Amino acid sequence: MSMLEKMVHRDIQTVEPVLYAQLVKRVKMSEQMEAGNTFTNYPHALYATDIKFKPAYRRSGSFTEQKVYFSAKHKLYGFKIK
């Protein structure tokens, strides 16, 4: 890792707790139910995510490093993007 990368990581680690406390709000299920923000078919689900799959070439390296990028659903190697 270069010196610049180390400095940036150190700065981010310093600022992260402050920004997290100010910008991230925990969502409680009771608040969601009171506001009527529940799913019709799954009323106990708190939230849903949308994930897209971007195919990529098989990575070089050991099998344990490669299997992280394999999607059994798509039968391809790639990245899962939120």
N, C-alpha and C positions, 0 to 999 in steps of 0.2 A: 504494500500500500504506500502511495506517495505521501510526502509531507503535507501537501495540500489536502488530500483526502482525509488524513488524520486530523487536520485542523477543522475541517468541515464537520466531520463526525463528532468531534469533541464539542464544537459549538452547538450542534443539533442536540446532543445529549444534555447540554446545559439548559437550553431553552425549552426542550420538550415538556418537562413537568409543568411549567408555567402555562404554556399554550394549551396543553391537554386540560388543565383545570379550568381554563377560561372558555375553551371552544367546544369541548365534548360534554354533552348532556346525556346522562343515563336515562333510558326510557323504561318506565315500569309498566308491567302488564296491566295493573289496575288502572293506571292513567289512560292507557290505550282503550280499555274496555269502556271507561266512562265517556271518553270522547267519541266512541263508536268507530274506532279505527282498527277493527279486527277483520280478518278474512272470513268470507261467508262459509266456505267449506272447512276451514281450519281455524276456529275461533281462538284456539289456545296458542297459535303461532304468533310470535312477536314481530318478526319481519321476514322478508324474502329478499334474496339476492339474485341478480341476473349475471350469469357467467357465460362468456363467449370463449370458444376454443379457437386458437390460432395455430394451425399446423406448422411444424418446423422440421428441419432435418434431425436425424438421430444424433445425439451428442456423443462425442468420443469419450472414452474413459471406461471405468469398470461398469458392470451391469447394475450395481446398486446405485451408481450415479445416474445411469440412463433411465431406470425404471420410474424415477420421479416424474419424468416428462411423458410417460406413456399413458394414454387414455384408453381404457378397456372398452368404453362405450363407443368411441370413434375408431378404435383399432389403429391409432396413429400416434406419433410422437408430436408434442407441441406444448403450448402454454395455455393455461386457464387464466383468462383476464376478467376481472370483476368490473 
